[in-house]
């Protein structure tokens, strides 16, 4: 599985290299997110707990994040490290705003080194790709 995730990580990086260079945060789309979910990537939901409770990507860990040192952040270096333990790749998402982007930037500043991707369209798009809020993902279409 490690080789599969490494290969996918490399492919995603190459496909998003222009964006990665611009923002230092690689962006992935819904199909790439679905693929990473199926292959065991860590999923970090940066939305507030009350939104997470109403629905989230299956298996995601809720670590809310707003801005650096915000009093309501539940994403700390220790909490994030625990959520990423044993994982080779991480996907961060929120409601489709910038929380996940800033959370990844914070993780980078903390020295987290595994590949981290921003599912930019987040929960808003994910609901369209699944059977309903909080449900299992729809199988990816085969080519």
Secondary structure, 3 states (H helix, E strand, C coil): CHHHHHHHHHHHHHHCHHHHHHHCCEEECHHHHHHHHHCCCEEEECCCHHHHHHCCCCCCEECCCCCCCCCCCCCCHHHHHHHHCCCCEEEEECCCCCHHHHHHHHHHHHCCCCEEEEECCHHHHHHHHECCCCCCECCCCCC
